[in-house]
């Protein structure tokens, strides 16, 4: 119910803003019928409004239309001095909204289907001055914006709030919307989006040039001019990731390391490289989509591998291998420090769902997922059996133990893991 009321409030305020903007900028009055025609488009562009039926939305628009109909006959105007009209002392169950309908820097009132113009300010309210001393401090993908307090003739400095805009184009609002015209005129009667702070920070910014400014808002919600626009630049960032992990199919308990993967002629990879893996970063919220991925990362016999990723932030770390179970980190990892170190081999809890297997004090990533379907079962056995009958050899997914020959020894690991219903575990 609370959300439905909030949707009606948003619709009412948006319709009011549309009428005010049309009259201010073009001298045009928008009718109830015209706004009702827009409901279909609103519901298409914002499916959340499908939660309220069309009739109740029209009632909200009709309430606004009735308020405007009172403006010509029965408008209560508030003046200072003897004999002047005054606002109602009590409005029972009235819908009340504030806004500077006349653009005279003071608040007018829309209440109980009537518009109340405010003419009690004497002298008239004036907008605040623009803040000065704008500064931007950039660190990787984070920026800290700061400014000095502004001055105002009617509102004390500590009573002012501040309204920030940040965009990717000059004068733009693509990153942080100010809900103000370029002149500083406020489209809504609210405090500034930075509240009473004289600083604000933004995180996870993409590389590029950003344009920003700030205005002061007084206690009548009148917006002052924006400060001269400033820019800041976010440079591309990267993080080095050091991983430790062991693959069950290649692990040798006698040495505590992995054997080197073989092909029909011997070692598949030079030096100390045991095999290669695929590394991915997955977003930390459903559906946990892949954000970044890189193939053919060298995995050394001692379980170490290193790579550079072009981003920071929170991500699941995902390991894939040609015939091993896909394995995720137990929780999202914050790529803040450089380098980032993550050890899958130290304990079972380092993998999501504790999905690791212990051998000689090391925790291994399960092997034998030959067809890479996330489950070790008879379908993997059939592939190995088929290639074994064909005397296949080489660097092949069916070579579960990595010795370059596909035979019954590969079947042993599949049978063990299939009997234990081994499968991938992920959020």
C-alpha positions in Angstrom: 0.0 0.0 0.0 2.8 2.4 0.9 4.4 1.8 -2.6 1.1 2.4 -4.3 0.6 5.7 -2.5 4.2 6.7 -3.4 3.4 6.0 -7.1 0.3 8.2 -7.0 2.4 10.9 -5.3 5.1 10.7 -8.0 2.4 10.8 -10.8 0.8 13.9 -9.2 4.1 15.8 -8.8 5.2 14.9 -12.4 1.9 16.1 -13.8 2.1 19.3 -11.8 5.7 19.9 -13.0 4.5 19.3 -16.6 1.8 22.0 -16.3 4.1 24.5 -14.6 6.9 24.0 -17.3 4.4 24.3 -20.1 3.0 27.5 -18.8 6.4 29.0 -17.9 8.1 28.2 -21.1 5.3 28.3 -23.7 2.4 30.0 -22.0 0.4 26.8 -22.7 -2.2 25.2 -20.4 -2.3 21.4 -20.4 -5.7 19.8 -20.0 -6.8 16.8 -18.0 -7.6 14.9 -21.2 -4.1 15.6 -22.6 -2.5 14.3 -19.4 -4.7 11.2 -19.4 -3.5 10.3 -22.9 0.1 10.3 -21.6 -0.8 7.5 -19.1 -0.5 4.8 -21.6 3.1 5.9 -22.6 4.0 6.2 -18.9 2.9 2.7 -18.1 4.8 1.3 -21.2 8.0 3.1 -20.2 7.7 2.4 -16.5 6.1 -1.0 -15.9 6.0 -0.3 -12.2 2.9 1.9 -12.9 1.1 -1.2 -14.1 0.5 -1.9 -10.3 -2.1 0.9 -10.3 -5.1 0.7 -12.5 -5.8 3.3 -15.1 -8.9 4.6 -13.4 -7.2 5.3 -10.1 -4.4 7.1 -12.0 -7.0 9.2 -13.8 -8.5 10.1 -10.4 -5.1 11.4 -9.3 -4.8 13.5 -12.5 -8.4 14.8 -12.0 -7.5 16.0 -8.5 -4.8 18.1 -9.9 -7.1 19.4 -12.7 -9.7 20.4 -10.1 -7.0 22.4 -8.3 -6.1 24.3 -11.4 -9.8 24.9 -12.2 -10.0 26.8 -8.9 -7.3 29.2 -9.9 -9.7 31.5 -11.9 -12.6 31.5 -9.5 -12.0 31.0 -5.8 -8.2 31.3 -5.7 -7.1 32.4 -2.2 -4.3 34.8 -2.4 -2.3 35.4 0.8 -1.1 39.0 1.5 0.6 40.6 4.5 -1.2 43.3 6.5 -4.6 44.1 7.9 -7.7 42.6 6.2 -5.6 40.1 4.2 -6.7 36.6 3.6 -4.9 33.9 5.6 -4.2 30.3 5.1 -6.5 27.8 6.7 -5.5 27.0 10.3 -6.3 23.3 9.8 -6.8 21.2 6.6 -8.2 17.9 7.6 -6.9 15.0 5.4 -5.8 17.4 2.8 -3.3 16.6 0.0 -0.6 19.4 0.3 2.1 20.2 -2.1 4.6 23.1 -2.2 6.1 24.8 -5.2 7.2 28.2 -6.5 4.4 28.5 -9.1 5.1 32.1 -9.9 8.9 31.9 -10.0 9.2 34.7 -7.4 11.6 32.8 -5.1 9.0 31.9 -2.4 6.8 28.9 -1.9 3.2 28.7 -3.0 0.8 26.1 -1.6 -1.5 23.6 -3.3 -3.9 22.2 -0.6 -7.4 20.8 -0.5 -7.8 21.3 -4.3 -7.0 25.0 -4.1 -3.9 27.0 -5.0 -2.6 29.5 -2.4 -0.3 32.1 -3.8 2.3 33.4 -1.3 2.7 37.2 -1.2 3.6 37.6 2.5 7.4 37.8 2.0 8.3 41.5 2.5 11.0 42.1 1.4 10.7 39.3 -1.3 12.9 36.3 -0.9 16.1 36.2 -3.0 18.0 33.1 -4.2 21.3 32.2 -2.6 24.6 33.0 -4.2 26.6 30.4 -6.1 29.1 28.3 -4.0 32.7 29.0 -4.5 36.0 27.0 -4.2 35.0 23.9 -6.1 37.5 21.1 -6.0 37.7 17.5 -7.2 40.1 14.9 -6.0 40.2 11.7 -8.1 41.6 8.3 -6.9 41.2 5.4 -9.3 37.5 5.2 -10.1 36.4 7.4 -7.1 36.1 11.2 -6.9 35.6 13.4 -3.9 33.9 16.7 -4.7 34.1 19.7 -2.4 32.9 23.4 -2.2 32.7 26.3 0.2 29.5 27.4 1.9 27.4 29.9 0.0 25.8 33.1 1.2 22.1 34.2 1.2 20.4 37.4 2.4 17.5 35.6 4.1 18.8 32.1 5.0 21.8 31.6 7.3 24.7 29.6 5.9 24.0 26.6 8.0 20.4 26.6 6.8 21.4 26.2 3.2 21.4 22.9 1.4 23.4 22.1 -1.8 22.4 20.6 -5.1 24.9 18.7 -7.2 24.9 17.9 -10.9 27.4 15.6 -12.6 27.4 14.6 -16.2 29.4 13.2 -19.1 28.6 16.2 -21.3 28.9 19.9 -20.6 25.9 21.0 -18.5 24.8 17.3 -18.3 23.0 15.4 -15.5 23.7 11.9 -16.7 25.5 10.7 -13.5 23.8 12.9 -10.8 20.6 14.8 -11.7 20.1 18.2 -10.2 16.4 18.4 -11.1 17.1 22.1 -11.8 17.1 24.2 -15.0 20.5 25.4 -16.2 19.5 28.8 -14.7 19.2 27.2 -11.3 15.4 27.2 -11.1 14.2 24.1 -9.2 11.8 21.7 -10.7 10.9 20.3 -7.3 10.4 21.9 -3.9 13.0 19.9 -2.0 16.3 20.2 -0.3 19.4 19.8 -2.5 20.6 16.3 -3.2 23.8 16.8 -1.2 21.8 18.1 1.8 23.8 20.4 4.0 27.1 18.8 3.1 29.9 20.8 1.4 31.3 17.6 -0.1 30.2 14.5 -1.9 31.9 11.4 -3.3 31.1 9.1 -6.3 32.4 5.6 -6.7 32.7 3.1 -9.6 33.0 5.7 -12.3 33.9 4.6 -15.8 37.1 6.2 -17.4 36.4 9.5 -19.0 35.9 13.3 -18.6 33.1 14.4 -16.2 31.5 17.9 -15.9 30.0 19.1 -12.6 28.7 22.0 -10.7 26.7 22.8 -7.5 24.1 25.3 -6.4 22.8 26.4 -3.0 19.1 25.9 -2.0 17.5 28.2 0.6 14.9 27.3 3.2 12.2 28.3 0.7 13.6 25.7 -1.7 14.7 28.5 -4.0 17.7 27.5 -6.1 20.5 29.9 -6.7 22.8 30.0 -9.8 25.1 27.1 -10.4 28.8 27.7 -9.8 31.0 27.9 -12.9 31.2 24.4 -14.3 34.3 22.3 -13.4 35.7 19.1 -14.9 37.6 16.0 -13.6 39.1 13.0 -15.4 38.9 9.4 -14.4 41.8 7.4 -15.9 41.5 3.6 -16.7 42.4 1.5 -13.6 43.6 -2.0 -13.2 44.3 -4.5 -10.5 46.7 -7.3 -10.3 45.2 -10.6 -9.0 47.3 -13.3 -7.5 45.5 -16.7 -7.2 46.4 -20.0 -5.6 44.5 -23.1 -6.7 45.0 -26.8 -7.5 43.2 -29.0 -10.0 42.3 -32.4 -8.8 43.1 -34.2 -12.0 46.7 -33.0 -12.1 47.5 -32.9 -8.4 50.3 -35.2 -7.2 50.1 -35.9 -3.4 53.7 -37.1 -3.5 55.1 -33.7 -4.5 52.3 -31.5 -3.2 52.2 -29.9 -6.6 50.5 -30.5 -10.0 51.9 -32.6 -12.7 52.3 -30.9 -16.1 49.5 -31.5 -18.6 50.7 -33.8 -21.4 49.9 -34.2 -25.1 50.9 -37.0 -27.4 54.5 -35.7 -27.5 55.1 -34.7 -23.9 54.6 -31.4 -22.0 51.8 -29.3 -23.4 53.2 -26.1 -21.9 56.8 -24.8 -21.3 58.5 -24.1 -18.0 56.6 -24.6 -14.8 53.1 -24.1 -16.4 50.9 -27.1 -15.4 47.8 -26.1 -17.4 45.7 -23.1 -18.4 42.5 -21.8 -16.9 39.8 -19.3 -17.6 39.3 -16.5 -15.1 36.1 -14.4 -14.8 34.6 -11.7 -12.6 30.9 -12.1 -11.9 28.6 -9.3 -10.7 27.6 -9.6 -7.0 23.9 -9.3 -7.6 21.4 -11.6 -9.4 21.6 -12.9 -12.0 25.4 -12.8 -11.3 26.3 -12.1 -14.9 29.9 -12.2 -16.1 31.4 -8.7 -16.0 34.9 -9.6 -17.3 36.6 -12.8 -18.5 40.0 -13.8 -19.8 41.1 -17.2 -21.2 44.4 -19.1 -21.3 45.8 -17.9 -17.9 49.0 -19.9 -17.1 48.6 -22.0 -13.9 51.9 -23.1 -12.4 52.6 -26.4 -10.9 52.8 -24.9 -7.4 49.2 -23.6 -7.9 50.0 -20.0 -8.5 48.8 -17.7 -11.3 48.7 -14.0 -11.8 46.8 -11.7 -14.1 45.7 -8.0 -14.5 42.0 -7.0 -14.6 40.9 -3.6 -15.9 38.5 -2.7 -13.1 37.9 -2.3 -9.4 34.8 -3.1 -7.2 33.1 -6.1 -5.7 33.0 -9.3 -7.8 32.8 -13.0 -7.5 36.0 -14.7 -8.7 35.1 -17.6 -11.1 37.6 -20.4 -12.2 36.9 -22.6 -15.2 39.1 -25.4 -16.6 38.8 -27.7 -19.6 37.7 -30.7 -17.5 37.2 -29.4 -13.9 34.1 -28.2 -12.1 33.4 -24.4 -12.4 34.3 -23.0 -9.0 33.3 -19.6 -7.5 34.8 -17.6 -4.6 32.8 -18.0 -1.4 31.7 -14.3 -1.5 32.3 -11.2 -3.6 35.9 -10.0 -3.4 36.6 -6.3 -3.2 39.2 -5.4 -5.8 40.5 -2.4 -3.9 44.1 -3.1 -2.8 46.8 -3.8 -5.4 47.6 -6.6 -5.7 44.5 -8.6 -4.7 45.4 -12.1 -3.3 43.0 -15.0 -3.1 43.8 -18.5 -2.1 41.3 -21.2 -3.0 43.6 -24.0 -1.7 43.9 -23.0 1.9 40.4 -24.2 3.2 37.1 -25.4 1.9 35.3 -22.2 2.9 37.3 -20.3 0.2 34.9 -21.7 -2.5 31.2 -21.1 -2.7 29.4 -23.9 -1.0 32.7 -25.3 0.4 32.9 -27.0 -3.0 36.5 -28.2 -2.8 38.2 -31.6 -2.1 41.0 -32.1 0.4 44.2 -34.0 -0.5 47.4 -33.9 1.6 46.3 -30.7 3.4 45.4 -28.8 0.2 41.9 -28.1 -1.1 41.5 -29.0 -4.7 39.0 -28.0 -7.4 37.1 -31.1 -8.4 38.1 -32.7 -11.7 36.4 -34.9 -14.3 33.6 -32.6 -15.6 34.5 -33.6 -19.2 31.5 -32.1 -20.9 31.5 -28.9 -18.8 27.8 -29.2 -17.8 28.5 -28.5 -14.1 27.7 -32.1 -13.1 30.0 -35.2 -13.0 27.9 -38.2 -14.1 27.5 -41.0 -16.7 27.6 -38.5 -19.6 31.2 -37.7 -18.7 32.0 -41.5 -18.5 30.5 -42.1 -22.0 32.8 -39.4 -23.5 35.9 -40.9 -21.9 34.9 -44.5 -22.8 34.3 -43.5 -26.4 37.7 -41.8 -26.8 39.4 -44.6 -24.9 38.0 -47.2 -27.3 39.4 -45.1 -30.1 42.8 -45.1 -28.4 42.7 -41.3 -28.4 45.7 -39.4 -27.1 46.8 -35.8 -26.7 45.7 -32.6 -24.8 42.0 -33.4 -24.7 39.2 -32.7 -22.3 38.6 -36.4 -21.9 42.2 -36.8 -20.5 41.0 -36.2 -16.9 44.4 -36.9 -15.3 46.4 -35.0 -17.9 48.8 -37.8 -18.8 48.2 -37.4 -22.5 46.4 -40.8 -22.8 42.7 -41.5 -22.5 42.2 -44.8 -20.7 40.7 -46.5 -17.6 42.8 -44.3 -15.2 40.7 -41.3 -16.3 37.5 -43.2 -15.6 38.5 -43.8 -11.9 38.3 -40.1 -11.0 35.0 -39.7 -12.8 33.5 -42.7 -10.9 34.6 -41.3 -7.6 33.1 -37.9 -8.1 30.0 -39.2 -9.8 29.4 -41.5 -6.8 29.7 -38.4 -4.5 27.2 -36.4 -6.7 29.8 -33.7 -7.3 28.4 -30.6 -9.1 29.2 -26.9 -9.4 28.0 -24.5 -6.7 27.3 -20.9 -7.4 25.0 -18.1 -6.1 
